[in-house]
Structure formats: C-alpha cells, structure tokens
C-alpha cells in the first residue's frame, strides 16, 4: 500500500471546519522541519484554528473533540514558494 504525505494546511482546514472544542490529529509520522528524522506517533492539538500543542503518542480526545486519524500517513508543514 502506498503512503501519502498530508500537508498540514489540509489538516488545519479540516479542523477549522469542524466546529468542535478541539481537533486532534493522530499523525503516524510528523515532519516538523526542525529534525532530520520524522517523529513517530504524534498528536497535533488544534484549538480555535491554531495549533495549541504537539505531543508524543496518541492522545485520547475528550468528549466533543474531533479526531482526524492519520496514523497511516505522514503529516508535514504546508509548503510555500
């Protein structure tokens, strides 16, 4: 099976249209642009349309939160030219 990279901009758009208290993105691999190696099994927490935290492991969402499961994908920052 082919794995695709999901640009962070797509994730933020999904989170912004959700209308929930928080959106959690479970990323199988996260390219943060700082490290030479992708970080494995990370959770990106988005609140009010902004990233509020990035934590190691898969955080369980609270009731009312939206979960975007990208455990099988690589998430990376949006690219601009």
Secondary structure as the mmCIF struct_conf table of DSSP 4:
data_model
#
loop_
_struct_conf.conf_type_id
_struct_conf.id
_struct_conf.beg_label_comp_id
_struct_conf.beg_label_asym_id
_struct_conf.beg_label_seq_id
_struct_conf.end_label_comp_id
_struct_conf.end_label_asym_id
_struct_conf.end_label_seq_id
STRN STRN1 UNK A 5 UNK A 7
HELX_RH_AL_P HELX_RH_AL_P1 UNK A 8 UNK A 16
TURN_TY1_P TURN_TY1_P1 UNK A 17 UNK A 18
BEND BEND1 UNK A 20 UNK A 21
STRN STRN2 UNK A 23 UNK A 31
BEND BEND2 UNK A 33 UNK A 37
HELX_LH_PP_P HELX_LH_PP_P1 UNK A 38 UNK A 38
STRN STRN3 UNK A 39 UNK A 47
TURN_TY1_P TURN_TY1_P2 UNK A 48 UNK A 49
STRN STRN4 UNK A 50 UNK A 56
BEND BEND3 UNK A 57 UNK A 57
HELX_LH_PP_P HELX_LH_PP_P2 UNK A 59 UNK A 62
TURN_TY1_P TURN_TY1_P3 UNK A 63 UNK A 64
STRN STRN5 UNK A 66 UNK A 76
HELX_LH_PP_P HELX_LH_PP_P3 UNK A 77 UNK A 79
#
